[in-house]
Amino acid sequence: MARSRAVSEYTEAEDKSMRLGFLLIAAGLLSLLGLGCCWLRPALQERGGGGSANCTVLAVRQLGERFACTFSCGAACRGTARYPCLQVLVRTSRSSAPALLHEDERQLRTNPKCSYIPPCARDDQENFENVTYKQKYWKEKVGSQPFTCYFNQHLRPDDVMLKRTHDETVLLHCFLWPLVTFLVGVLIVLLTICAKSLAVKAEAIKKKKHL
């Protein structure tokens, strides 16, 4: 009676380990598929055909045109403000033609005409001051000093980015953690199968000794 109960408890623990292993395997595969379709594929497409270059500021100017942005002042409080358009024109080491600088790929998609989108404030004057401060930064602090910029021929060949939205570290983590989850699940399943196999062999040897 006690012996059969022990065998039953062992079998239940083994089944739980197998279920956990298969759950981790499924979670790892689904994470890889989900990230690959929804995030990783667009990120790789952005990086494809791109590269880095040395950039030098040619001109910094504000356009007369103003653009709308949405600010939030609470859970149920939203509104629209406006900000001036700042353009930073640069020369890159890959081309003599001037290019328009952007913060990153997201900013390029949001407003391809401007180089900087300030944090949207309720007051238009505050937005103007933020843009003016950024204008002084590029004129006075950066000036003619070269800096690294990035380009992507698949997005807009005449624009460059100050930084990449998707760098190598983010892409690595995108692959790493689902892969680790998958491998841990496989390891649990293999160890459980090996433990069961060893238990069966030990039981068979024990029976032979009693014969």
Disulfide bonds with the S-S distance in Angstrom:
Cys55-Cys149 1.81
Cys69-Cys120 2.08
Cys73-Cys77 1.60
Cys85-Cys114 2.04
